[in-house]
Amino acid sequence: MDYFLELFLGGLTRGSIYALIALGYTMVYGIIELINFAHGEIYMIGAFTGLIVAGLLTMLGFPGISILAIAVVCAIIWAAAYGYTIEKVAYKPLRGAQRLSPLISAIGMSIFLQNYVMLSQTSDFLPFPELIPEFGFMEGLGSIMSSSELVIILATVAACIGLTLFIKFTKLGKAMRATAQNRKMAMLVGINVDMVISATFVIGSSLAAVGGVLIASHIGQINYFIGFIAGIKAFTAAVLGGIGSIPGAMLGALVLGLTEAFATGYVSSDYEDVFAFCLLVLILIFRPSGIMGKEKTQKV
Amino acid sequence: MRVKLSLIALCLAMVAMLAACGGEAEKKAEEKAAPAETAKLVLGVAGAHSGDLASYGLPSVNAAKLAAAKINAAGGVNGAMVEVVAQDDQCKPELATNAATKMLSDGVKIVLGHICSGATKAALPIYLDGKIVVMSPSATNPPLTQSGEYPNFFRTIAPDDAQAALEVDFAKSLGLKKAAIIHDKGDYGKGFASFCKQFIDADADIEAVLFEGVTPGAVDYSAVVQKIKGSGADCVIFGGYHPEASKIVTGMRKKGLEIPFLSDDGVKDDTFIKVAGKYAEGVYATGPKDFSSNAIYQEAVAAHKAEFNADPGPFFPEAYSAALALLNAVQVAGSTDYDAVMNALRTSYVDTAVGKIKFDAKGDAEGVGFSVYQVKDGKYAEVK
């Protein structure tokens, strides 16, 4: 039972990280039907920002927990700035183009950002400081769950609740929902669609940056390439849950994380990806729009 | 249209003629240069000298040139001047057979190379038929010597399985009984892990309780760590490179799993210590023996700096040693006679950059191999 519980919590942690990144994919897709392949790189840039800020603050002698808070905030701001700029540079000029063009632009952006970070920082793996301190009350639980896992899960839950409330109850959230439903109509009733799209990129990037800093602190290392695999997995999670749906992305991420954890635990880690992607194929066969996705009538 | 075609034909013919003339002119120049020479001994060097793996092959050409220069300065081998002739195989088996055929037709008797295991394997039957002695500085694939098919093949680098054998022996010497073997599914990591498993399975004192691959670059390895914990292993043997190793060690230590972590020369890298930080303490890793204090090695490196104005590349000490060993064997044998040279390689010791060596019956250099290192105070220290 302990073993099951450990795997479950491990899967939950991994799923939480996927969820933080997947939300960005799914929101952008929901609003402008673009798969933002540069999103994984935003996560990576968030992690790098966290590393640089944390290093600077440690040098200046800030106390432990404040470093975490400031690093997360800086990562959010910096990654959000990147997300905003990417949208303005790579996607906005292509908004009227056919659907393939922004997709290629996204892939190009992703490769550009990877190489940019590789050249400006380094291609080596870098150690990431442990920003999340060990909690005293966790000692008994220590063998099952570490404090960083708890923080990751709680942060994801908080982010999901916050995002849901934001979209439900704020004016901007309402505007986002309206734009997602019908962009032209939203424009006609006076919604600033460009602003809504930018806001979507900013929010998605912020969540990815939080995920980046937390996971980097959890596993203790980063390099310029971490965004690629995390991005692919999060994208898979978003598709699994039904791309475009926010609860779908969260559910898909958790399902993916748990599947991987249990496949590793009860079968073999050799088959981790095999099970994950088999699950994706199966779900897409039986529910082509994903677990929570809505069947859409094709516009003619 | 017809005019155009004939024009093209004319151009082609002219180019062909030019090429033919050029070839002849070169030949004449060569002939002129040749008669002045005395007796010479040709040392063939085969390996990747161009293409994406050239960085592994070119150091052996330099090493051969330096060794030849050193021996020529001392009067040559049995009075013959050593000449180095290089053949490029780009580490491709099909080009390796070409290179071998060329060596054979040129009458080369001793060859330093090839660099990659695959290319070496492809070329060996040709050398065997032509009675050419071959010595590789870098082909680590175990069957090349252990299969016994190629008595003419020698190497100055330890085979892949030697490292695994050392790892398992070392684990036993620590009194460990149950090993969890983890690898990164790559050729190198999985190969190493498989050899470890093979040796552990053959041993009654130690058993493998887990044998699994992890996906490089995965977000975290907590499930694998839990699995190691659940397996009741008292040590982890990891085959692969340092990024995965540091993630696994960090995960293990954070989960309170303090069992020894043993790994290979992909982890015996300072980056590992930098990244894993305090969690790296106590980690064991095997790695090639340290030759930097060897006098011949230091001398060769200094000569390389003087001659090429650069640091030597990978496998340089092994290649330099191989050239010395081959030339020494010819000297001892008194001729390039196939059997006499092979006998000399197996029986007489020679001082090289990798220590004083001779070759065992299978062709592996005795005394060349790996040591166990352990991270102590943020540095790898050899475990005596």
Interface residues (C-beta under 8 A of the other chain):
Chain A: Y3 E6 L7 G10 G11 T13 R14 I17 Y18 D124 F125 L126 P127 G142 S143 S146 S148 E149 I215 H218 I219 G220 Q221 N223 F225 I226 F228 I229 A230 K233 E260 A261 T264 G265 S268 S269 D270 E272 D273
Chain B: K185 E212 G213 V214 T215 G217 A218 V219 D220 S222 A223 V224 Q226 K227 K229 G230 H242 P243 S246 K247 T250 G251 K254 K255 G256 T271 K274 V275 A276 G277 Y279
